[in-house]
Amino acid sequence: MGIGTDGLSQAAAAGAAAATTTLLLYPLDVVKTRLNTGTDEKGVKYDGVLDVLQRQWRRRGLRGFYSGIQVRASRRRKPASPCAPAPLAAERDVGLPAAGR
């Protein structure tokens, strides 16, 4: 009963996958946000994705593509797979019928 080593491995893998995804895709989110804003800090309009990439790189370098990532990383997320089946397992252990049956 409870979370075994397999569950802990899955939780660790899920956390690593989430961190990797955030690190790889966050710069695209920054570009998307800048495009949605439409202009830079000085009010100059962006001409497209390449324009955003060039200006961001010139102004701030690689750090510019990761500004604000601390906020995203510190957000509390809803627990994933290891905790999701817990209510069903508890119902089964106590002898309750499965929901929806």
N, CA and C of each residue as an Amber inpcrd file, in Angstrom:
protein
   303
   0.8400000  -1.1720000   0.0000000   0.0000000   0.0000000   0.0000000
   0.8920000   1.2440000   0.0000000   0.4070000   2.3630000  -0.4830000
   1.1820000   3.5870000  -0.5290000   2.0020000   3.6840000  -1.8040000
   2.8240000   4.7010000  -1.8490000   3.6610000   4.9120000  -3.0220000
   4.9400000   4.1180000  -2.8400000   5.1990000   3.1890000  -3.7270000
   6.4190000   2.3930000  -3.6820000   7.5190000   3.0720000  -4.4510000
   8.5860000   2.3380000  -4.6310000   9.7110000   2.9170000  -5.3650000
   9.3380000   3.1920000  -6.8120000   8.4300000   2.3930000  -7.3720000
   7.9940000   2.6410000  -8.7470000   7.2670000   3.9790000  -8.8330000
   6.4240000   4.2670000  -7.8610000   5.7080000   5.5440000  -7.8270000
   6.6570000   6.7130000  -7.6530000   7.6700000   6.5300000  -6.8090000
   8.6500000   7.5950000  -6.6130000   9.4710000   7.8170000  -7.8730000
   9.7820000   6.7440000  -8.5640000  10.5200000   6.8680000  -9.8250000
   9.6910000   7.6220000 -10.8470000   8.4040000   7.3030000 -10.8860000
   7.5220000   8.0000000 -11.8260000   7.3980000   9.4730000 -11.4670000
   7.3070000   9.7730000 -10.1780000   7.2110000  11.1700000  -9.7490000
   8.4850000  11.9290000 -10.1010000   9.6340000  11.2970000  -9.8850000
  10.9080000  11.9390000 -10.2280000  11.0190000  12.1540000 -11.7320000
  10.6000000  11.1580000 -12.5030000  10.6450000  11.2870000 -13.9600000
   9.7120000  12.3900000 -14.4350000   8.5360000  12.4760000 -13.8320000
   7.5840000  13.5300000 -14.2100000   8.1510000  14.9110000 -13.8860000
   8.7910000  15.0370000 -12.7360000   9.4000000  16.3130000 -12.3650000
  10.5350000  16.7030000 -13.2940000  11.3690000  15.7170000 -13.6370000
  12.4730000  15.9790000 -14.5630000  11.9570000  16.3570000 -15.9420000
  10.8990000  15.6830000 -16.3860000  10.3120000  15.9950000 -17.6930000
   9.7300000  17.4090000 -17.6990000   9.0570000  17.7780000 -16.6240000
   8.4740000  19.1240000 -16.5420000   9.5660000  20.1900000 -16.5480000
  10.6370000  19.9510000 -15.8030000  11.7390000  20.9160000 -15.7610000
  12.4130000  21.0450000 -17.1190000  12.6330000  19.9300000 -17.7820000
  13.2630000  19.9490000 -19.1020000  12.3910000  20.6790000 -20.1150000
  11.1100000  20.3910000 -20.0820000  10.1730000  21.0460000 -20.9950000
  10.1780000  22.5510000 -20.7790000  10.1480000  22.9650000 -19.5140000
  10.1610000  24.3940000 -19.2090000  11.4430000  25.0470000 -19.7200000
  12.5810000  24.4160000 -19.4690000  13.8620000  24.9860000 -19.9150000
  13.9510000  25.0950000 -21.4340000  13.4100000  24.1240000 -22.1350000
  13.4990000  24.1350000 -23.6020000  12.4730000  25.0520000 -24.2600000
  11.2850000  25.1250000 -23.6990000  10.2060000  25.8500000 -24.3690000
   9.9530000  27.2630000 -23.8370000  10.5170000  27.6010000 -22.6880000
  10.2740000  28.9310000 -22.1320000  10.6970000  30.0650000 -23.0730000
  11.8470000  29.9540000 -23.7570000  12.2100000  31.0320000 -24.6960000
  11.1460000  31.2680000 -25.7740000  10.4880000  30.2090000 -26.2320000
   9.4100000  30.3870000 -27.2230000   8.2230000  31.1220000 -26.6130000
   7.9770000  30.8760000 -25.3400000   6.8960000  31.5870000 -24.6500000
   7.2280000  33.0750000 -24.5290000   8.4990000  33.3810000 -24.2820000
   8.9290000  34.7830000 -24.2160000   8.7100000  35.4560000 -25.5660000
   9.0900000  34.7880000 -26.6460000   8.9090000  35.3380000 -27.9910000
   7.4220000  35.5430000 -28.2730000   6.6030000  34.5650000 -27.9360000
   5.1550000  34.6700000 -28.1520000   4.5670000  35.8500000 -27.3860000
   5.0030000  36.0110000 -26.1380000   4.5010000  37.1180000 -25.3200000
   4.8960000  38.4590000 -25.9180000   6.1340000  38.5510000 -26.3810000
   6.5850000  39.8090000 -27.0020000   5.7850000  40.1100000 -28.2760000
   5.5340000  39.0820000 -29.0710000   4.7400000  39.2860000 -30.2900000
   3.3200000  39.7200000 -29.9510000   2.7380000  39.1200000 -28.9160000
   1.3810000  39.5020000 -28.5130000   1.3360000  40.9270000 -27.9900000
   2.4100000  41.3520000 -27.3240000   2.4860000  42.7290000 -26.8480000
   2.5490000  43.6830000 -28.0400000   3.2970000  43.2900000 -29.0700000
   3.3430000  44.0720000 -30.3010000   4.4910000  45.0380000 -30.4090000
   4.9510000  45.5590000 -29.2720000   6.0500000  46.5190000 -29.2970000
   7.0450000  46.2030000 -28.1950000   8.2660000  46.7470000 -28.3510000
   9.2610000  46.5760000 -27.3000000   9.0770000  47.6440000 -26.2270000
  10.0310000  47.7120000 -25.2920000   9.9260000  48.6650000 -24.1790000
   9.9220000  50.1200000 -24.6470000  10.5220000  50.3620000 -25.8160000
  10.5910000  51.7280000 -26.3480000   9.4120000  52.0750000 -27.2430000
   8.5170000  51.1110000 -27.4570000   7.3480000  51.3540000 -28.2930000
   7.5540000  51.0460000 -29.7640000   8.6860000  50.4500000 -30.1020000
   8.9730000  50.1040000 -31.4920000   8.3030000  48.7770000 -31.8100000
   7.5220000  48.7660000 -32.9020000   6.7530000  47.5860000 -33.2740000
   7.6560000  46.4570000 -33.7810000   7.2890000  45.2270000 -33.4020000
   8.0120000  44.0510000 -33.8870000   7.5300000  43.6880000 -35.2840000
   8.4640000  43.1910000 -36.1370000   8.1200000  42.7830000 -37.4980000
   7.8600000  41.2890000 -37.6280000   8.1070000  40.5170000 -36.5860000
   7.8850000  39.0780000 -36.6400000   8.7910000  38.3520000 -35.6610000
   8.7710000  37.0370000 -35.7530000   9.5160000  36.1970000 -34.8250000
  11.0160000  36.4830000 -34.9000000  11.5620000  36.5550000 -36.0970000
  13.0040000  36.8100000 -36.2310000  13.4010000  38.1620000 -35.6570000
  12.5460000  39.1520000 -35.8300000  12.8090000  40.4740000 -35.2780000
  12.8470000  40.4090000 -33.7460000  11.9130000  39.6930000 -33.1470000
  11.8940000  39.5350000 -31.6860000  13.1670000  38.8270000 -31.2290000
  13.5280000  37.7390000 -31.9140000  14.7260000  36.9820000 -31.5410000
  15.9770000  37.8550000 -31.6110000  16.1130000  38.6160000 -32.6990000
  17.3040000  39.4540000 -32.8720000  17.3800000  40.5440000 -31.8150000
  16.2670000  41.2330000 -31.5930000  16.2860000  42.3240000 -30.6140000
  16.5260000  41.8100000 -29.2010000  15.8830000  40.7090000 -28.8670000
  16.0380000  40.1250000 -27.5290000  17.4950000  39.7110000 -27.3070000
  18.0960000  39.0870000 -28.3040000  19.4830000  38.6400000 -28.1890000
  20.4280000  39.8350000 -28.0630000  20.2150000  40.8830000 -28.8700000
  21.0740000  42.0660000 -28.8270000  20.9800000  42.7850000 -27.4860000
  19.7650000  42.8920000 -26.9550000  19.5670000  43.6410000 -25.7150000
  20.0190000  42.8890000 -24.4800000  19.6700000  41.6170000 -24.3900000
  19.8860000  40.8980000 -23.1330000  20.6300000  39.5810000 -23.2700000
  20.9150000  39.1720000 -24.4860000  21.5890000  37.8920000 -24.6780000
  20.6940000  36.7260000 -24.2720000  21.3010000  35.6300000 -23.8890000
  20.5560000  34.4290000 -23.5210000  19.6670000  34.6610000 -22.3010000
  20.1320000  35.4840000 -21.3710000  19.3330000  35.7700000 -20.1680000
  17.9710000  36.3710000 -20.5060000  17.9060000  37.1200000 -21.5770000
  16.6490000  37.7460000 -21.9660000  15.5670000  36.7420000 -22.3010000
  15.9640000  35.5760000 -22.7720000  14.9920000  34.5490000 -23.1310000
  14.5120000  33.7620000 -21.9190000  15.1780000  33.9460000 -20.7890000
  14.7900000  33.2320000 -19.5650000  14.3570000  34.1660000 -18.4490000
  14.1440000  35.4550000 -18.7680000  13.6850000  36.3710000 -17.7290000
  12.2650000  35.9750000 -17.3080000  12.0590000  35.8540000 -16.0260000
  10.7560000  35.4640000 -15.5020000  10.5760000  33.9710000 -15.2930000
  11.5840000  33.1740000 -15.6260000  11.4410000  31.7210000 -15.4820000
  11.3420000  31.3190000 -14.0060000  11.9010000  32.1300000 -13.1110000
  11.8300000  31.8180000 -11.6850000  10.3800000  31.7760000 -11.2100000
   9.5720000  32.6780000 -11.7330000   8.1540000  32.7150000 -11.3460000
   7.4580000  31.4430000 -11.8030000   7.7090000  31.0340000 -13.0200000
   7.0780000  29.8180000 -13.5330000   7.5420000  28.5960000 -12.7530000
   8.8350000  28.5320000 -12.4520000   9.3790000  27.3710000 -11.7470000
   8.8730000  27.2930000 -10.3120000   8.5520000  28.4270000  -9.7170000
   8.1170000  28.4140000  -8.3190000   6.6150000  28.1890000  -8.1540000
   5.8750000  28.2260000  -9.2430000   4.4280000  27.9820000  -9.1380000
   4.1650000  26.5800000  -8.6280000   3.1810000  26.4820000  -7.7770000
   2.7850000  25.1500000  -7.3150000   1.9150000  24.5340000  -8.3880000
   2.2240000  23.3080000  -8.7150000   1.4530000  22.5950000  -9.7270000
   0.6300000  21.5110000  -9.0610000  -0.4550000  21.1810000  -9.7210000
  -1.3030000  20.1120000  -9.2320000  -0.5220000  18.7990000  -9.2900000
  -0.5610000  17.9900000  -8.2400000   0.1820000  16.7220000  -8.2690000
  -0.2220000  15.8610000  -9.4550000   0.7610000  15.1830000 -10.0000000
   0.5190000  14.3590000 -11.1880000   0.2770000  12.9040000 -10.8100000
   0.6740000  12.0270000 -11.6510000   0.3230000  10.6120000 -11.6310000
   0.3770000   9.8820000 -10.2960000   1.4070000  10.0050000  -9.4660000
   1.4180000   9.1720000  -8.2660000   0.2530000   9.4340000  -7.3260000
  -0.2510000  10.6600000  -7.2830000  -1.3250000  10.9840000  -6.3500000
  -2.7090000  10.8180000  -6.9680000  -2.8050000  10.8540000  -8.2810000
  -4.1100000  10.7960000  -8.9300000  -4.8850000   9.5240000  -8.6110000
  -4.2620000   8.3390000  -8.6050000  -5.0410000   7.1290000  -8.3340000
  -5.2900000   6.8750000  -6.8510000  -4.7780000   7.7200000  -5.9600000
  -4.9140000   7.4830000  -4.5220000  -6.3630000   7.3330000  -4.0580000
  -7.2970000   8.2040000  -4.4660000  -8.6810000   8.0170000  -4.0140000
  -9.2640000   6.6790000  -4.4620000  -8.9440000   6.2570000  -5.6750000
  -9.4570000   4.9790000  -6.1630000  -8.8830000   3.8200000  -5.3620000
  -7.5980000   3.8840000  -5.0360000  -6.9760000   2.8290000  -4.2500000
  -7.5600000   2.7980000  -2.8410000  -7.8110000   3.9830000  -2.2740000
  -8.3960000   4.0400000  -0.9300000  -9.7930000   3.4360000  -0.9230000
 -10.5860000   3.7520000  -1.9420000 -11.9320000   3.1760000  -2.0300000
 -11.8600000   1.6530000  -2.1390000 -10.9370000   1.1700000  -2.9470000
 -10.7790000  -0.2690000  -3.1350000 -10.3560000  -0.9460000  -1.8340000
  -9.4190000  -0.3300000  -1.1140000  -8.9150000  -0.9170000   0.1320000
  -9.9890000  -0.9810000   1.2080000 -10.8960000  -0.0140000   1.2070000
 -11.9480000   0.0120000   2.2170000 -13.1410000  -0.8220000   1.7810000
 -13.1820000  -1.1860000   0.5100000 -14.2730000  -2.0210000   0.0170000
 -15.4270000  -1.2250000  -0.5690000 -15.2170000   0.0340000  -0.8980000
 -16.2720000   0.8400000  -1.4970000 -16.3740000   0.5220000  -2.9880000
 -17.5680000   0.6080000  -3.5470000 -17.6910000   0.3920000  -4.9910000
 -17.0430000   1.5470000  -5.7440000 -16.5370000   1.2590000  -6.9240000
 -15.9120000   2.2990000  -7.7540000 -16.9600000   3.3130000  -8.1970000
 -16.5590000   4.5550000  -8.2860000 -17.4700000   5.6200000  -8.6800000
 -17.9720000   5.3730000 -10.1050000 -19.2220000   5.6480000 -10.3290000
 -19.7980000   5.5070000 -11.6570000 -20.2860000   4.1150000 -11.9720000
 -20.2770000   3.1960000 -11.0030000 -20.7460000   1.8460000 -11.2590000
 -21.9790000   1.5540000 -10.4570000
